Amino acid sequence: MDLFTLILKDDVAVDPRKYGPLVAPVLGITVVEAKMAVRRGRGIFLEDVPEEHARRLAETLEADGIGCWCVPASALPPLRQPKRATSVETNEEGVRCALQGLQDPVLLPWDRIGVVSIGLVLVPELQAEIAGVRTKDVAALVRREQEMRDFVRDRLLAVLTRVDLSHQENAPPSAAHHYFFDQLRRKEAMQMKAFADLVSADGTDWWRMALEETTFVDRSDGSTEGPGSSGNFMAVPILYARRADAHADRSRKLLQGGNAEQLSFRTVEDFNRYTRWWTVRERLRAQPEMASLSKVPAPGGNGRAPDGFAPEPVESVELDAPPGLGWKSYALAAGLILMLVVAGGLRFERRGAQCMVCQRLRQDDVVRVWGYPVRESLGDWKETGSKSTYDQVIGRDHAHLYDGFGFEQEALFGFAQRFGRTPGGNASPEEADAIACANGLLAWRAAEQATLEEVKAAYPRLYDRVKNIRDPAARQRWVRLAKAEPDRQAPGNLMEEISK
């Protein structure tokens, strides 16, 4: 018995509440599991099911206005898991990559590239991801590494959202998506990783490049020697210039300045399924004979529906006029509408704030209706690891100051998930600059250019001095002074400046 696969014609979300009960008996699973499978399936709606069930589901999809193909599973291209590229080179012939598990590099000619799929994937933030160094052990080193990673991510997103300059109307303003790369320093925080997938025209090769790595070399000019490796994301404009017609729909929207948040994927599995779906979809559009004929007339179907059947005559029946509605019916309808309006705007939010002084975290639970908070449950300030440098060196009680919140928000039943960062902390600009300036002293002790007593003596005095300065430019001079590379005379010079 041949097995069939249902492929949607467009990247649309199918309602799991309707199709979960229909899919459950076909797969032999519970309705809850079937709803999760439908939500996760997207373009590849259902795989490897008997023909009878596949056609019945295809008829239901078509009746709901969702175009689909019913394809024998044996006719689909043999897509496997992507192979990771450990080095990337572009030249006049094509793209040459060293693939994980293979000894020699492999060339994929430009004319054999069938699909280019670029995806931003959300992954869990790691507390210690810089060469095994914990974030609170070596403050100066972590600060420099963090600034470099933020620079690379900002540069990556700037390249991805401005490759196709003919669509400047879609380009976002500068730093419009910068909040995506804010590090919230808590377990629930998310960041983005970027990948570029290359799939050959026959589906036998599927390569994946991590765009945040630095293994890319461009040899398009025919040179064999040149500058060292650069960021892999610099290959994106070259791929677009060579094979713009092979880019998946989400890739084109991203490269034309689309919203990175709306075009991102929740998991790598979602990105894999989207790339597989686009590859199969393009094959079916080019070779519609791969899909078997529909057994019922449908406007979308496989694109090759047979002639329609003559409709049977229907006898006309005169119906009695319905009884009038009383005031209770109107009141019930108004109450139902009000409940739907409230439910549509209901959002459950978890937000986190980080103290700028001692790095402690606070997590709050907030319920909002159309953006307005109706209930707020404030959490406690807690340490997430070893003591911060402030607690080790200064160790004084203080008011917890923060400059904004990172949040994770979702609607009822987990729909409409959204992540971001909002301003509105309790730290004034003067307090924020004073904390940044005073925290610079902690790096002096880590660099062994100041003693513990010198830092303890200078910290409160420097904080009060900068906090009382109203001119922002004057405060920034103090911040640069505290963050400059110190020497052994720096503590004495600083105390002298504070006393003036």
C-alpha positions as CSV (number, residue, x, y, z in Angstrom):
1,M,0.0,0.0,0.0
2,D,1.4,3.3,-1.1
3,L,1.8,6.0,1.5
4,F,1.0,9.7,0.8
5,T,2.1,13.1,2.1
6,L,0.0,16.3,2.2
7,I,2.0,19.4,1.2
8,L,0.4,22.9,1.6
9,K,0.7,25.3,-1.3
10,D,1.3,28.3,1.0
11,D,3.1,28.9,4.4
12,V,-0.1,29.2,6.4
13,A,-1.0,28.0,9.9
14,V,-3.8,25.3,10.1
15,D,-6.2,25.5,13.0
16,P,-5.2,22.7,15.4
17,R,-8.6,22.9,17.2
18,K,-10.4,21.7,14.0
19,Y,-7.8,19.4,12.5
20,G,-6.4,17.8,15.7
21,P,-9.5,15.6,16.1
22,L,-9.4,14.6,12.4
23,V,-5.7,13.7,12.5
24,A,-5.7,11.8,15.8
25,P,-7.4,8.6,14.5
26,V,-5.2,8.6,11.4
27,L,-1.9,8.6,13.4
28,G,-3.3,6.6,16.3
29,I,-2.5,9.2,18.9
30,T,-4.4,11.4,21.4
31,V,-6.2,14.6,20.3
32,V,-3.8,16.7,22.3
33,E,-0.8,15.1,20.6
34,A,-2.5,15.5,17.2
35,K,-3.1,19.2,17.9
36,M,0.6,19.6,18.6
37,A,1.5,17.8,15.4
38,V,-0.7,20.0,13.3
39,R,0.7,23.2,14.9
40,R,4.2,21.9,14.3
41,G,3.6,20.6,10.7
42,R,2.9,23.9,9.0
43,G,3.7,23.4,5.2
44,I,4.3,19.7,5.5
45,F,0.9,19.0,7.0
46,L,1.0,15.2,7.3
47,E,3.5,12.5,6.2
48,D,3.3,8.8,5.3
49,V,-0.4,8.1,5.7
50,P,-2.6,5.8,3.7
51,E,-4.1,7.2,0.5
52,E,-7.7,7.1,1.7
53,H,-7.0,9.2,4.8
54,A,-4.7,11.6,2.9
55,R,-7.4,12.3,0.3
56,R,-10.1,12.8,2.9
57,L,-8.0,15.4,4.8
58,A,-7.1,17.0,1.4
59,E,-10.8,17.5,0.7
60,T,-11.3,19.1,4.1
61,L,-8.4,21.4,3.6
62,E,-9.6,22.4,0.1
63,A,-13.1,23.1,1.5
64,D,-11.6,25.5,4.0
65,G,-9.8,27.3,1.2
66,I,-6.3,25.9,2.0
67,G,-4.6,24.7,-1.2
68,C,-2.6,21.4,-1.0
69,W,-1.0,18.6,-2.9
70,C,-1.6,14.9,-2.2
71,V,1.8,13.3,-3.2
72,P,3.1,9.7,-3.0
73,A,5.8,9.7,-0.4
74,S,8.1,7.8,-2.8
75,A,8.0,10.7,-5.4
76,L,9.4,13.3,-3.0
77,P,13.1,14.3,-3.1
78,P,15.4,12.4,-0.7
79,L,16.0,15.2,1.8
80,R,18.0,14.1,4.8
81,Q,19.4,16.1,7.8
82,P,21.6,19.1,6.8
83,K,25.4,18.7,7.0
84,R,27.2,21.4,8.9
85,A,29.8,23.4,7.0
86,T,33.0,24.0,9.0
87,S,34.5,26.3,6.4
88,V,33.0,28.2,3.5
89,E,34.5,29.5,0.3
90,T,32.8,31.2,-2.8
91,N,34.4,31.3,-6.2
92,E,33.4,31.6,-9.8
93,E,32.4,27.9,-10.0
94,G,30.2,27.8,-6.9
95,V,30.3,27.3,-3.1
96,R,33.0,25.1,-1.7
97,C,32.5,23.8,1.9
98,A,34.3,21.6,4.3
99,L,31.5,19.4,5.7
100,Q,31.5,17.8,9.1
101,G,32.4,14.2,8.8
102,L,34.1,14.5,5.4
103,Q,37.9,14.9,4.9
104,D,37.9,16.8,1.6
105,P,36.0,20.0,0.8
106,V,33.0,19.6,-1.6
107,L,32.0,22.0,-4.4
108,L,28.3,22.9,-5.1
109,P,28.1,24.7,-8.5
110,W,26.0,27.8,-8.7
111,D,23.6,26.2,-11.3
112,R,23.1,23.2,-9.0
113,I,21.8,25.3,-6.0
114,G,18.1,24.8,-6.0
115,V,17.1,26.5,-2.7
116,V,18.8,29.0,-0.4
117,S,17.0,29.2,2.9
118,I,18.2,31.8,5.5
119,G,16.7,31.5,9.0
120,L,16.9,33.2,12.4
121,V,16.3,30.7,15.2
122,L,15.6,31.5,18.8
123,V,17.7,29.4,21.2
124,P,18.0,29.4,25.0
125,E,20.5,31.9,26.4
126,L,23.5,30.4,28.2
127,Q,24.8,31.9,31.5
128,A,28.4,31.0,30.8
129,E,29.2,30.8,27.0
130,I,32.4,32.7,26.7
131,A,35.2,30.0,26.6
132,G,34.0,28.6,29.9
133,V,34.5,31.9,31.8
134,R,31.6,32.6,34.2
135,T,30.0,36.1,33.8
136,K,30.7,37.2,37.3
137,D,34.3,35.9,37.8
138,V,36.4,38.3,35.6
139,A,34.4,41.5,35.0
140,A,36.8,43.3,32.6
141,L,37.3,40.3,30.3
142,V,33.5,39.5,30.1
143,R,32.7,43.1,29.4
144,R,35.0,43.2,26.4
145,E,33.8,39.8,25.1
146,Q,30.2,40.8,25.5
147,E,30.7,44.1,23.6
148,M,32.4,42.1,20.8
149,R,29.5,39.6,20.6
150,D,26.9,42.4,20.6
151,F,28.9,44.0,17.8
152,V,28.9,40.8,15.7
153,R,25.2,40.3,16.2
154,D,24.3,43.9,15.3
155,R,26.5,43.7,12.2
156,L,24.9,40.3,11.2
157,L,21.4,41.7,11.5
158,A,22.3,44.9,9.6
159,V,23.7,42.8,6.7
160,L,20.7,40.4,6.6
161,T,18.0,43.1,6.6
162,R,19.6,45.3,4.0
163,V,21.0,42.9,1.2
164,D,18.4,43.8,-1.4
165,L,18.6,47.6,-1.7
166,S,15.8,47.7,-4.3
167,H,13.3,47.3,-1.4
168,Q,14.3,50.2,0.8
169,E,10.7,50.8,1.7
170,N,10.8,47.6,3.9
171,A,14.1,48.5,5.6
172,P,13.6,49.1,9.4
173,P,15.1,52.2,11.1
174,S,18.5,51.8,12.7
175,A,18.5,49.5,15.7
176,A,14.8,48.7,15.4
177,H,15.4,45.1,16.3
178,H,18.3,45.7,18.7
179,Y,16.3,44.4,21.7
180,F,16.5,40.9,20.2
181,F,20.2,40.8,21.2
182,D,19.8,42.2,24.7
183,Q,21.1,39.7,27.2
184,L,18.6,39.3,30.1
185,R,20.8,37.0,32.2
186,R,18.1,34.6,33.3
187,K,17.1,31.1,32.3
188,E,14.1,32.1,30.3
189,A,15.9,34.7,28.2
190,M,16.3,34.1,24.4
191,Q,18.7,35.2,21.7
192,M,18.9,34.6,18.0
193,K,21.2,32.4,15.9
194,A,21.3,32.7,12.1
195,F,21.8,30.0,9.6
196,A,22.0,29.7,5.8
197,D,21.0,26.4,4.2
198,L,21.9,25.4,0.6
199,V,19.9,22.6,-1.0
200,S,20.9,21.1,-4.4
201,A,18.4,21.1,-7.2
202,D,18.0,17.3,-7.0
203,G,17.7,17.3,-3.2
204,T,20.7,15.1,-2.6
205,D,22.9,17.7,-0.9
206,W,21.7,19.9,2.1
207,W,24.4,22.1,3.7
208,R,24.1,24.4,6.6
209,M,26.3,27.4,7.5
210,A,26.2,29.1,10.9
211,L,26.3,32.8,10.1
212,E,27.8,33.9,13.4
213,E,31.0,31.8,12.8
214,T,34.1,33.1,11.1
215,T,35.1,30.7,8.4
216,F,34.2,32.5,5.2
217,V,36.6,33.4,2.3
218,D,35.6,34.9,-1.0
219,R,37.7,33.8,-4.0
220,S,35.4,35.2,-6.7
221,D,38.3,37.2,-8.2
222,G,40.2,34.0,-8.8
223,S,42.9,34.6,-6.2
224,T,44.3,31.7,-4.2
225,E,45.7,33.9,-1.4
226,G,44.3,36.9,0.4
227,P,42.9,38.1,3.7
228,G,42.0,35.7,6.4
229,S,38.5,34.4,7.2
230,S,35.6,36.7,7.9
231,G,32.2,36.3,9.3
232,N,30.0,33.8,7.5
233,F,27.2,36.3,7.2
234,M,29.4,38.1,4.6
235,A,28.5,35.3,2.2
236,V,24.8,36.2,2.3
237,P,25.0,39.1,-0.2
238,I,27.1,37.0,-2.6
239,L,24.5,34.1,-2.4
240,Y,21.7,36.6,-3.1
241,A,23.6,38.2,-6.0
242,R,24.3,34.8,-7.6
243,R,21.0,32.9,-6.8
244,A,18.3,35.4,-5.9
245,D,15.7,33.4,-7.6
246,A,16.5,30.3,-5.5
247,H,15.9,32.1,-2.1
248,A,12.9,30.9,-0.1
249,D,10.1,33.3,0.6
250,R,11.1,34.1,4.2
251,S,14.7,34.6,3.1
252,R,13.7,37.1,0.5
253,K,11.5,39.0,3.0
254,L,14.3,39.1,5.5
255,L,16.9,40.3,3.0
256,Q,14.5,43.0,1.8
257,G,14.3,44.5,5.3
258,G,11.4,42.5,6.8
259,N,10.6,42.3,10.5
260,A,13.2,39.9,12.0
261,E,10.9,39.0,14.9
262,Q,8.0,37.8,12.7
263,L,10.3,36.0,10.3
264,S,12.2,34.0,13.0
265,F,11.7,30.3,13.9
266,R,11.1,29.0,17.4
267,T,13.3,26.0,17.0
268,V,15.8,24.5,14.6
269,E,13.3,21.8,13.9
270,D,10.8,24.4,12.6
271,F,13.6,25.9,10.4
272,N,14.3,22.3,9.0
273,R,10.7,21.7,8.2
274,Y,10.3,25.0,6.5
275,T,13.4,24.4,4.3
276,R,12.1,20.9,3.4
277,W,8.6,22.2,2.7
278,W,10.0,25.0,0.4
279,T,12.2,22.5,-1.5
280,V,9.3,20.1,-2.1
281,R,6.9,23.0,-2.9
282,E,9.2,24.3,-5.6
283,R,9.6,20.8,-7.1
284,L,5.9,20.4,-7.2
285,R,5.4,23.8,-8.9
286,A,7.9,22.8,-11.5
287,Q,6.7,19.2,-11.9
288,P,2.9,19.1,-11.1
289,E,2.7,15.6,-12.5
290,M,4.3,14.4,-9.3
291,A,1.0,14.9,-7.5
292,S,-1.8,12.4,-8.2
293,L,-5.2,13.5,-9.5
294,S,-7.8,14.6,-7.0
295,K,-10.9,12.4,-6.8
296,V,-13.1,15.4,-6.0
297,P,-13.3,18.7,-7.9
298,A,-11.5,21.3,-5.9
299,P,-10.5,24.8,-7.0
300,G,-6.9,24.5,-5.6
301,G,-6.3,20.7,-5.3
302,N,-3.3,19.5,-7.1
303,G,-3.7,22.1,-9.9
304,R,-5.1,19.3,-12.1
305,A,-8.6,18.6,-10.7
306,P,-10.9,16.7,-13.1
307,D,-14.1,18.2,-14.6
308,G,-16.8,18.9,-12.1
309,F,-19.9,16.8,-11.7
310,A,-23.3,18.1,-12.5
311,P,-25.0,19.2,-9.3
312,E,-28.1,17.3,-8.3
313,P,-31.4,19.4,-8.3
314,V,-32.4,20.6,-4.8
315,E,-36.0,21.0,-3.9
316,S,-36.9,24.4,-2.6
317,V,-38.6,24.5,0.7
318,E,-40.4,27.5,2.2
319,L,-39.3,28.0,5.8
320,D,-41.4,29.6,8.5
321,A,-40.2,33.0,9.8
322,P,-38.0,32.6,12.9
323,P,-39.4,33.9,16.2
324,G,-38.2,37.3,17.3
325,L,-35.3,37.6,19.8
326,G,-36.1,38.8,23.3
327,W,-34.0,41.1,25.5
328,K,-32.3,38.2,27.2
329,S,-30.9,37.0,23.9
330,Y,-29.4,40.5,23.2
331,A,-28.0,40.7,26.7
332,L,-26.4,37.2,26.3
333,A,-25.0,38.2,22.9
334,A,-23.5,41.5,24.3
335,G,-22.0,39.6,27.2
336,L,-20.4,37.0,24.8
337,I,-19.0,39.7,22.6
338,L,-17.5,41.5,25.7
339,M,-15.9,38.2,26.8
340,L,-14.4,37.7,23.4
341,V,-13.0,41.2,23.3
342,V,-11.5,40.8,26.8
343,A,-10.1,37.3,25.9
344,G,-8.6,38.7,22.6
345,G,-6.6,41.3,24.5
346,L,-5.6,39.1,27.4
347,R,-1.9,38.6,27.7
348,F,0.2,36.7,30.4
349,E,3.6,38.2,30.8
350,R,6.7,37.2,32.6
351,R,9.2,40.1,32.9
352,G,12.7,40.3,34.4
353,A,14.8,43.1,35.7
354,Q,18.5,43.1,36.6
355,C,20.0,45.3,39.3
356,M,22.7,47.5,37.7
357,V,24.6,47.5,41.0
358,C,24.7,44.0,42.3
359,Q,23.5,42.1,39.2
360,R,20.6,40.4,41.2
361,L,17.5,39.4,39.2
362,R,13.8,39.9,39.8
363,Q,11.1,38.1,37.9
364,D,7.5,39.5,38.0
365,D,4.2,37.9,36.7
366,V,1.9,40.4,35.0
367,V,-1.6,40.0,33.5
368,R,-2.5,42.6,30.9
369,V,-5.7,43.4,29.0
370,W,-5.1,45.2,25.7
371,G,-1.7,46.4,27.1
372,Y,-3.0,47.7,30.5
373,P,-1.8,45.8,33.6
374,V,-4.7,44.4,35.7
375,R,-2.5,42.4,38.0
376,E,1.2,42.5,39.0
377,S,2.9,40.1,41.2
378,L,6.4,41.4,42.0
379,G,9.1,38.9,42.7
380,D,12.1,39.0,45.0
381,W,15.7,40.0,44.1
382,K,17.7,36.8,43.9
383,E,21.2,35.8,43.1
384,T,21.6,33.5,40.1
385,G,25.1,32.2,40.8
386,S,28.1,33.2,42.8
387,K,28.3,36.6,44.5
388,S,28.8,39.6,42.2
389,T,32.0,41.7,42.3
390,Y,30.0,44.4,44.1
391,D,29.0,42.1,46.9
392,Q,32.5,40.7,47.2
393,V,34.2,44.1,47.3
394,I,31.7,46.7,48.6
395,G,29.0,44.5,50.2
396,R,26.7,47.4,51.3
397,D,22.9,47.5,51.4
398,H,21.5,49.6,48.6
399,A,18.4,50.3,46.6
400,H,18.1,48.0,43.6
401,L,18.2,50.2,40.4
402,Y,17.3,49.0,36.9
403,D,16.8,50.6,33.5
404,G,14.1,48.4,31.9
405,F,12.5,45.0,31.7
406,G,12.9,42.0,29.4
407,F,9.7,40.2,28.9
408,E,8.1,37.0,27.5
409,Q,4.4,37.4,26.7
410,E,1.7,35.0,25.4
411,A,-2.1,34.9,24.9
412,L,-4.5,32.3,25.9
413,F,-3.5,28.6,25.3
414,G,0.1,29.7,24.5
415,F,-0.7,31.6,21.2
416,A,0.8,34.9,20.0
417,Q,4.1,34.4,21.9
418,R,6.2,37.6,21.9
419,F,9.6,38.5,23.4
420,G,11.2,41.9,23.8
421,R,12.5,44.6,26.1
422,T,10.8,47.7,27.4
423,P,12.3,50.8,29.1
424,G,10.9,52.3,32.2
425,G,13.2,51.3,35.1
426,N,13.5,53.2,38.4
427,A,17.1,54.4,37.7
428,S,17.4,58.1,36.6
429,P,20.0,59.0,33.9
430,E,22.2,60.5,36.6
431,E,22.0,57.3,38.7
432,A,22.7,55.1,35.6
433,D,25.8,57.0,34.7
434,A,27.0,57.0,38.3
435,I,26.6,53.2,38.6
436,A,28.4,52.7,35.3
437,C,31.2,55.0,36.5
438,A,31.5,53.4,40.0
439,N,31.4,49.8,38.5
440,G,34.4,50.7,36.4
441,L,36.4,50.8,39.6
442,L,35.7,47.1,40.2
443,A,37.7,46.2,37.1
444,W,40.6,48.1,38.5
445,R,40.9,45.6,41.3
446,A,40.5,42.7,38.9
447,A,43.4,44.1,36.9
448,E,45.4,44.4,40.1
449,Q,45.8,48.2,39.7
450,A,44.0,49.1,42.9
451,T,43.8,47.6,46.3
452,L,40.6,46.5,48.0
453,E,40.8,49.4,50.5
454,E,41.3,51.9,47.7
455,V,38.2,50.7,45.8
456,K,36.1,50.6,48.9
457,A,37.1,54.2,49.7
458,A,36.6,55.6,46.2
459,Y,33.3,53.7,45.2
460,P,30.8,55.7,47.3
461,R,32.5,59.0,46.8
462,L,32.7,58.6,43.0
463,Y,29.0,57.5,42.9
464,D,27.8,60.6,44.8
465,R,30.0,62.9,42.8
466,V,28.8,61.7,39.4
467,K,25.1,61.4,40.5
468,N,25.1,65.1,41.4
469,I,26.3,66.3,38.0
470,R,23.4,67.4,35.8
471,D,25.3,67.9,32.6
472,P,25.3,64.5,30.6
473,A,28.5,65.4,28.7
474,A,30.3,66.1,32.0
475,R,29.0,62.7,33.4
476,Q,30.3,60.9,30.4
477,R,33.8,62.3,31.0
478,W,33.8,60.7,34.4
479,V,32.5,57.4,32.9
480,R,35.3,57.3,30.4
481,L,37.8,58.1,33.1
482,A,36.6,55.1,35.2
483,K,36.5,52.7,32.3
484,A,39.9,53.6,30.9
485,E,42.8,51.2,31.2
486,P,44.2,51.9,34.7
487,D,47.7,51.9,36.0
488,R,49.0,52.0,39.6
489,Q,48.7,55.8,39.9
490,A,45.0,55.8,38.7
491,P,43.4,55.4,42.2
492,G,45.4,58.3,43.6
493,N,44.6,60.5,40.6
494,L,40.9,59.6,40.9
495,M,40.7,60.5,44.6
496,E,42.4,63.8,43.8
497,E,39.9,64.6,41.1
498,I,37.0,63.7,43.4
499,S,38.3,66.0,46.1
500,K,38.3,69.0,43.8
